[in-house]
Amino acid sequence: MVVRGRGETGRRSRLKIGFPWSAGSSPAVRTSLLIAALLGGCDALPASGPLVVSAIGEAPAFPARRAPLADLPSRLLVDATAQGLVRFDAAGQIEPGLAERWIVLDGGASYIFRLREAYWASGTRVTADDVVRLLRRRVAAANPLFPFLSAVDEIVVMTPQVIEIRLSKPRPDLLKLFAQPELGLWRSARSRGSGPLRIVAPGPSPLFRPAFDPGIADPEDQREVDRDEEVRLVGERAARAIARFSTGGADLVSGGTFADWPLLAAAPDLPRGAPRLDPAVGLFGLAIARRDGFLADPSNRAALSAAIDRSAVLGAVMPGWEAADRILPEALDSAAPPQVPEWSLLTLDQRRTAARARVAAWPDPVRLRVALPSGPGATLLFAQLAASMASIGIVLERGGADADLILIDRVAPYDSGRWYIATACAPCGDVATEAIVAAREAPTLPLRAERIAAADAALNADAAFIPLARPLRWSLVSPRATAWRANPRAWHPLNHLRADTN
């Protein structure tokens, strides 16, 4: 049997590198793009052949045993080659992985998965014992999902094709957590996982090919794969990724954030419609990292949040970036609407007048440090935050490990109010911390909803987090990536980029 894909017939022309900088372009933008152009050497892609994905980050690699996944390129690598029980499709919805179907019992306290026929990269068949052993290891591993998997009580083999995950407390939203790359299953970095893709040319920029799927074809058949079904993954910094795409050397740039967004304004001749935004859900704001001095008083912390001109701060990075003044985007699984700060009904002038009085009453000059990532977007963000703080008499500086404020910019892995409040508590006061723990330990869903609402209220009163917006996530998409879809997870799997090969 021969399985072939239908690649795009059109050719992306090689674009002349020219940088139409305006007088207002920042030195960071000019320098980053110039260096990218000089170092790039990116040749135009042919009309057919492997789809080239440039993911912003370091070179993709499997993590060491029990180590967390490093960044987007490594997460894409694991997702492509080491699927878990379930995974995300192009639209961010749940689809089968190693499990071909499942049922949820006891209101979300038991998940039973029937495994499909699958094979490790070595050619040996995946067994229920393999899945249970590896899944137990992943659940206990150091990864960002660990605090949200505490309800997993047992993972057991029921039959050679069926496993069960038993929970100590109901979690009806567990599948979205198990679709994350952090819960992908592989035996070792060398033997890797079960697909849906295989690495056929390893290295810093690995080449992937669809894994043979016995559910589609007879294992005795010889399968010939068209080059149009292959995908190459490149991990590189944003400026170089944009330059590669602009010169026709990549079909997709994935993983853009607010820090890199201003680079697009100076990119040479990007095709119309190439920049795409995801409707990402999650948190983007400042956590109060040091709770001493001026920041020891929750009223002072609230005044800090109230004084920020969010429209100016966000608009400096991207005009139209919608502001947020609350932690929860909506009720989700909380028993109450999101908590809104008391100052939200006041004008900016009124808020700043009150905040200025608090700063003036403090016996010492107030100087704060904020930790931000590198990149021109972060520089613009800092400038506007510093201007907002200066308007009330506070000097804001950029800092590192000793910073008073730390930027949190994370996409929510699943839709639970507990993720938002637990992530925003970095740290928070004793009352809010106890409320968050109580929500985690709730034995029933109605009680959990009530406790999430109480924790949201406690965190709002504690003023431990300064919401600014929802995460900004962008991609550059060429016509060859026909199946790319914007989605709330801002997640674009390598096996779901071309409609004719998935």
Order of alpha helices (4+ residues) and beta strands (2+ residues): beta-alpha-beta-alpha-beta-beta-beta-beta-alpha-beta-beta-alpha-beta-beta-beta-beta-alpha-beta-beta-beta-alpha-alpha-alpha-beta-alpha-beta-beta-alpha-alpha-alpha-beta-beta
